[in-house]
Structure formats: C-alpha cells, structure tokens
Amino acid sequence: MGQPVVHFEISSKDYKKAHDFYQNLFGWTIKEFGGMPYGLVDAEGDNSIGGGITETKDDTPPSVTFYIQVDDLQAYLDKAESLGGKTVVPPSPIPNVGSFAMFSDIDGNVIGLFKSNE
C-alpha cells in the first residue's frame, strides 16, 4: 500500500473571497486557524480528507497543493531529489500538529509531505 494523501490546500490572492466561494460551492465547513488567513476545511464525508484555504504571499501565484503522509520527511525529500525533484521547503514544524516539507517534481509541480506528531 502506498502513502496516503491526507490534506489539500487551495491558495488564493483573496483569502476571504476564496473562503466564501468554496464554502458556498461545496457546503464545506471552514474554520479560522491560528489567527492568520488560513481556514481549515472539513468536508464532513466518510471518503473525505481535510484541507485548507490560504492566501498567497508576495508574488506567489495561486495554487492547489496536496500533502502525502510519510514517516520521515527528510528521507522522502532525499528520495525525490534522487529521482530529479527539488526541495522547496525543508522539514518545518506545525505546532501541536506535526511537521511538513515540500518538493517540486520533475515538471515543477509542488507536492507537500506531512508527518503527524501522533
């Protein structure tokens, strides 16, 4: 069995508009998180994963990213690099949740990795 996709993020130049758009379009419950422009998405379904809506920074274009759960962030970054990918964000903590990292694949798509504290 492969590593599961456990989270997604949709980034927008206008967080509030994106929040309202997806909430109204899909009926998602979106709760503010951490006093920043970030909303946790709960799609409330048996076959659903959670996600987030966030705001882009500076000149970063809007994007959609998905996160794969792994047991060793650095090992997967190293493996991605050995296959032609590049580290974008090194292992970084998410207080009281876990840690994440990001890499770009051979086509420049950015993929997230997640490791839970549990």
Secondary structure as UniProt FT lines:
FT   STRAND          5..12
FT   HELIX           15..26
FT   STRAND          29..32
FT   TURN            34..35
FT   STRAND          38..42
FT   TURN            46..47
FT   STRAND          50..55
FT   TURN            58..59
FT   STRAND          63..69
FT   HELIX           73..82
FT   TURN            83..84
FT   STRAND          86..94
FT   TURN            95..97
FT   STRAND          98..104
FT   TURN            106..107
FT   STRAND          110..116
//
